[in-house]
Amino acid sequence: MKVLLIDPPHAIFKYFRGRMPFPGLVALSAYLEKDFEVAVCDGTVLDHPWEDLEETVRAYHPDVVGIGSSSTSFVYDAMNTAYLVKTIDPKIITVGGGAHFSALPEESLQECPSLDYIVVGEGEVSMHELLRTLESRGDAMEVKGLAFRRDGQIVKTPQRPLLPNVDELPLPAYHLFPMDRYFMPSLGMDTHRSIVLTTARGCEGECTFCSEAALWRNTWRPRSAKLVVDEMELLYRKFGKISFMFGDDIFNGTRQRLLEFAEELESRKLPIHFWFQTRVDAILRDADLLPRLKRLGLYMLSMGVETPSQKVLDNYNKKQTPEMARQAMEVIKKNGLLFIANVMWGDWEDTEETLKETLKFAAPYSAHFAIQLTTPLPGTEYARQAEAEGRIQERDYSKYDMLNPIMPTRTLSLEQVGTLHPRAIQRFYSRPQVFWDAFFSPNPFLRRNNQFFLKLAWETITRQKWEQKNYMPFEAFMSQKLGRPFQLVHGPRGQNS
């Protein structure tokens, strides 16, 4: 059976402007290739994304196409990919996967008739069993973790248990991906030698806004430190990667794993540098390990400060206090590490004043201020509560990127939320210290990163519109292809545009 896995063409986040292999497909392709003929098409790096994707499908003649949606904001691109595949050959079986499809399988199947199946939750075993079932013409009802149509109704099979040991999974199948086409301008020192890798699934935190916590059922399942460094060494020796960003929700979920990671790095002596995401409590616990990690290449940390408002922290069910966050930021600064302050703003209790206070709270410690608008991502407790309270005013999933306003606050309209957000970003990056560090900081990582973000801030201030050169909206592609206006099938809530 021939399987084609697709990361759909989509617009990349304007504040990153990089392209990285989708971790879900990197892992899934490795698990499937031992038993099936597998190819990968990453639509984010194609020169002519929809046209090249269509040519790939026609040339490969897959029996099954797996379509990953790495973000709610990309779900329409995934649906349009399924639509395109079915126009090429209606007999191709299409399977969707990812956090959004897992959270809303019934809604997704209703909106997208071109999707035959949805894998709900962890994908490797469910997808493998589905392919075996399709090969043998068996009954998909026997496969756990699926949603599909039967006799005009949408049915779901029982939930699949999470893999108890992710070390049993093979190393990601990077050889199936165009590794020379990935880059990240704000990572490390060499744009094209940077890579994001995922080494653990989930987080034991119970933050109400987190779709990852919902997907992985508030668990943290890490790979062993040895396998993590095995993967880093593979990426370094085979693909020349030297800058690593760990995309885990939390990298140092336990102190023991962090210690073992340090020991592995020391024994391999890889000439690399890296940074990772963490939590306030984990940094306070592991503060004494930071000097050692810095010697091994750690240069930056990303942490959820969120807000100095305890009331808002409680609304998020964030198990920290503003004082804990301040202490953790002090630890990071004391160790001479760059810090990305992850901030959530737009809760019902947030005001213009809380935004100013948040900026004032985090700015003295931060190299970067990643302010994200509170977004009711499907499947989260925050979304359920916001829906029950009638707060959600924006239904266009393509705007669920934490950069567009979705809900008003108690005192601010949707429009005011959308106006204050970019102003706060401008305020942070227009500080004299940011300009100074961009050109004169002795830290080369800070110089490079500040130069990149200053460019973005200038574009925002001067209202320059950035255009992604290798992206075309699906409706534009279809209109060009058909020689007439094309009515978009999958748009906001699946309605015609």
Summary of the structure (lengths in Angstrom):
residues: 497
radius of gyration: 22.4
end to end distance: 36.5
largest distance: 67.3
contacts: 1659
relative contact order: 0.10
helix: 46%
strand: 16%
